[in-house]
Amino acid sequence: MRISDLIAQYIMNMLEEDGSDDSSATIKRNELAETLGCVPSQINYVITSRFTPEQGYIVESRRGGGGYIKITRISMDKHTALTHLMSSIGDSIDAGSAAAIVKELVTRQMIDVSTAKLMIAAVAERPYQTLPPEQRDKLRAAILKNILLTIGQ
């Protein structure tokens, strides 16, 4: 298992220990890095790539000697979550970000795995290869938003 996966799993375990709908974990970056045997920048990378608003998290940080990073999982009803996701997509989205949104839908049990597989196929890079690069992410965003609208009905 890669170190980034270990860091993410450690943070996820902290969030699950909380047990509440809006669970949160407060970490000290240097202490966590020491515990997991990595450098603090790896903690930053995992937090910025795996605990994003699109994935249903709010990250707050405080710098300095008593600094910390607080990660909060946002609980939302299906309609609110889908609305939030659609607004976070904007006018364009790359294949990786689109796949992360689909995975978050599975995590929140808003779609099943077979639906997720179909959605990931629809937003993957391969179907868009014949399009000019500047059009790919725009079309992907429009398709993903349309799918999310359909799910919300």
C-alpha positions in Angstrom: 0.0 0.0 0.0 1.3 3.5 -0.9 2.0 6.0 1.8 -0.7 8.3 0.4 -3.3 5.5 0.8 -2.1 4.9 4.4 -2.4 8.5 5.2 -5.9 8.7 3.7 -7.0 5.6 5.5 -5.6 6.9 8.9 -7.6 10.1 8.5 -10.7 8.2 7.4 -10.5 6.0 10.5 -10.2 9.2 12.6 -13.4 10.5 11.0 -15.2 7.2 11.5 -14.3 7.1 15.2 -16.2 10.4 15.7 -19.4 8.6 14.8 -21.5 11.7 14.1 -23.1 12.7 10.8 -20.8 15.7 10.5 -17.8 13.9 11.8 -14.5 15.7 12.1 -10.8 14.9 12.7 -8.3 17.4 14.0 -4.7 16.5 13.3 -1.3 18.1 13.8 0.5 17.6 10.6 4.0 17.1 12.0 2.8 14.7 14.6 0.9 12.7 12.1 3.9 12.6 9.7 6.0 11.3 12.5 3.5 8.7 13.5 3.2 7.4 9.9 6.8 7.8 9.0 6.5 10.3 6.2 7.2 13.9 5.5 4.6 16.6 6.3 4.2 17.6 2.7 2.8 14.1 2.0 0.1 14.9 4.5 -0.7 18.1 2.7 -0.9 16.3 -0.7 -3.4 13.7 0.6 -5.6 16.3 2.3 -5.7 18.6 -0.8 -6.3 15.7 -3.2 -8.6 13.4 -1.2 -10.5 15.6 1.2 -11.9 18.3 -1.1 -15.3 20.0 -1.0 -16.3 18.0 -4.1 -15.7 14.9 -2.1 -17.8 16.2 0.8 -15.2 17.6 3.1 -14.3 21.0 4.6 -10.7 21.5 5.6 -9.7 24.3 8.0 -6.1 24.9 9.0 -4.4 27.1 11.6 -0.7 27.8 11.2 1.9 28.3 13.9 3.1 26.4 17.0 -0.4 25.3 18.1 -1.5 24.8 14.5 -3.8 22.1 13.3 -5.7 20.8 10.4 -9.4 20.1 10.9 -11.2 17.9 8.4 -15.0 17.8 8.6 -17.2 15.4 6.6 -20.3 17.2 5.5 -23.6 15.4 5.8 -26.2 16.4 3.3 -29.5 15.1 2.0 -29.4 13.7 -1.5 -30.8 16.9 -3.2 -28.4 19.2 -1.4 -25.4 17.0 -2.1 -26.3 16.8 -5.8 -26.8 20.5 -6.1 -23.5 21.1 -4.3 -21.7 18.7 -6.7 -23.2 20.3 -9.8 -22.1 23.7 -8.7 -18.6 22.5 -7.9 -18.2 21.1 -11.5 -18.4 24.5 -13.2 -18.1 24.7 -16.9 -15.5 22.0 -17.3 -14.0 19.1 -15.4 -11.2 16.7 -16.1 -11.6 12.9 -16.0 -9.9 12.4 -12.7 -12.1 15.0 -10.9 -15.2 13.6 -12.5 -14.3 10.1 -11.3 -13.7 11.4 -7.8 -17.2 12.8 -7.7 -18.7 9.5 -8.9 -16.7 7.7 -6.2 -18.0 10.1 -3.6 -21.6 9.3 -4.7 -20.9 5.6 -4.0 -19.3 6.4 -0.6 -22.4 8.4 0.4 -24.6 5.5 -0.9 -26.3 7.8 -3.4 -25.7 5.4 -6.3 -24.8 1.8 -6.5 -21.5 0.3 -7.9 -23.0 -0.7 -11.3 -24.3 2.9 -11.8 -20.9 4.2 -10.8 -19.2 2.0 -13.4 -21.5 3.4 -16.1 -20.9 7.0 -15.0 -17.1 6.5 -14.9 -17.2 5.1 -18.4 -19.2 8.2 -19.5 -16.7 10.6 -18.0 -13.4 8.7 -18.7 -10.8 10.2 -21.1 -11.2 7.6 -23.8 -14.6 8.6 -25.3 -13.4 12.2 -25.7 -10.1 11.5 -27.5 -11.4 12.5 -30.9 -12.5 15.9 -29.7 -10.1 18.9 -29.6 -8.6 19.2 -26.1 -10.3 22.5 -25.3 -13.7 20.9 -25.8 -13.2 17.6 -23.9 -13.6 18.9 -20.3 -16.6 21.1 -21.3 -18.5 18.3 -22.8 -17.6 16.0 -19.9 -18.9 18.6 -17.4 -22.2 18.9 -19.3 -22.7 15.2 -19.5 -21.9 14.7 -15.8 -24.2 17.5 -14.8 -27.0 15.9 -16.9 -26.4 12.5 -15.2 -26.6 14.2 -11.7 -29.8 15.9 -12.7 -31.3 12.6 -13.7 -30.1 10.9 -10.5 -31.8 13.7 -8.5 -35.2 13.1 -10.1 
